[in-house]
Amino acid sequence: MEDNRLLIIKTNKEKLHDEEFVKPVIDTIKKRIFHIKITSIFDPPQDLSSFKYVIITGTSIQDMEYKKHISKWSKKIKEFPGKLLGICAGMQVLAASHNIKLKKCLSIGVKEVEINNKRIKVYNLHQYSVKENEKIEVLAKHKCIEIFKVKGREHYGIAFHPEVLNKDMLLDFLEETSLTF
């Protein structure tokens, strides 16, 4: 596995949504000069073994088409040994891959969440979060879980959109240490 290979898995069906949900992630990640490959959850699953990082991006609140394609990616995502970050819809893909139940949690707009005893503003645009359970470590909450880590893995789910107000989180994800914000 090359040191800096990154796979981005898009969850948006509409190409126009790349500008809002995919391009800001890529523009931020490029600061670390990674070899980036982009695919879509609608495409056949990729062999993830050549990647060190995977980011699964979000999509618009009404675009739920990706849910029909999660099962074909689930095993590869669950078994991925590298660092994985699921953002919004990507968080739902990650949760489903690890058999973590979702819960309805509509949140739109700028909210404050507490991370490591520090309050920060985040941009929410989601309908779901995850249910608290023994498979995850909760890293941040608002009215629902905003960030979690799958225990025993470097797999992180973020319900909000760090590409809007918290771009440094995307860069922090690429660091060699655990995601700490």
N, C-alpha and C positions, 0 to 999 in steps of 0.2 A: 504494500500500500504506500503510495507516495505521500510525503509529509503534508502536503497542502492541497489535496484534491477535495473539492466540495461539489456535492450534487444538490441542486435545488429542484424540489418537486413542487410544481405549481398545482393549486387546487381549483383555480378559476377556469370556468368554461369559456367565457368571453375573452378574446384576445385583447380587447380594449382595457380590460381590468389589469393587464400586466403593468400598465403605467402606474397604477395605484398600489398594487400589492406585491409585485415582483421586482420592478425596476428600482424602487427605493432600497430594497434589500441588497440587490446586486451592486448598486452605486456605493453603498456603505461598505460592503464586504471587499470590494475591489481595493480598498485602502490597504488591505493586507496582502495584495497581489497573489491571490489564490488562482489555481486552475479551476475554473467554474464550468460545470456542465449543467444544462437545464433540461428537464423533462417534465412531463405532465402526469398527473395521477390517471389520466384517461388513456395514456400510452401503456404498452406492456411493461411490466416491472423490469427495472434495471438490475444488473448484478451490482450489489452495493460494496462488494469486497475490495474494490480498488479505490474507495473513497475513505477519507478520514473523517469527514463531516457531511451531514445531511441537514438541510433546512427545508421544511415543508411550509410553504407560505399560506397566507390566508386568502380569503375571497370576500365578495360582497355578502351582506347579510341575507340576501334573498337567493343567492346562488348555492343551492344544495345538491347539485348534480354529482359532485365529487363523492357523496356518500355511497352511491351505487358502485363505486370502483375501489373502495377501501379494502375489501376482502382479498383482491388479487395482489395487493402490496403488503398485507398484514404480516405474513411470516417473515419476509425479508426485513421489514422495519423492526419487528420484535427481536430478530436475531442480529441486527446490525451492531457490531462491536465498538464502533466509534461514537463520536459525539453527535447527537441528533437534537434538533430544535424544531418543535412544531408550534406555529403561530396561528392562533385563532382556529380556522378550519383545520390547519395542520396539527394543532393541539388535539382536535377531535380524532384525526387520523391516528395520531400517536396513541391516544387513549384506547381507541378501538383495537389497535394492534396488540396492546397489552391487556386486553379484556378489562379495562377500567370503565366503569359506568359513567355516563354523562348525566347532568341534571340541568333542567331548564334554568337559565339565568340571563335574562335580557339586560344588557347594559350598553348604552350608547353615549358617547361624548367623553369629555375629559373628567377623570376621577382621580382621587388620591388613594394610593395603596401604601402599605407599610412593608418595607423590605429591609431586613437587618436593622431594625429599630430606627429606620429613616423613612420619612414620608416623601413620596415622589408622585408627580402627576403622570398619568398614562392615558392613552387614547383607546377607549373601548368601543368596539363595534361587533358585539357577539350576542348570540342567543343561548349559548350553552357554556357550561363549565364542567368540572368533574366532581363526582361525589368523593368525599374524604374516605379513605380506606387504607388498609395495611400495605398496599402495593406502592404507595407514593409518600413522598416527603413534601409537605406544603411549605412553600417558600414565601408566598405573598397572598393576601386576601384583601378583598373589598367587601362586597356583600356575598361574594362567592370566591372560590379559589381562582386566583389570577396567575400564579406561577406554581408549578410542581415539578418534582424530579422523580423519575421512576427509580425506586430503591434498587441498588446493585448495578445500575447502568448510568451512563452519562446521557440519558434521554430526558429532555426538558420540554414541558408544555407551558406556553404562555397564552392566556386567553385574550390579552390586549394586543395592540399592534405596536411593537417597539420601533418599527420603521418610520413611525410618525413623530413621536416625541422623545424616544429613548434609543437613538441609533447606537449609542455607545454599548448598549446591551448586546447588540449583534457582534460588535468587536470583542466584547468580553467573552462571548461564547467561544470564540476562536482561540482564546488563551489556553495554555496547557493545564491550568489549574481548573478546579471545578467552578461552575458558574456561581458567582457569589453576588454580583451586582454591587 
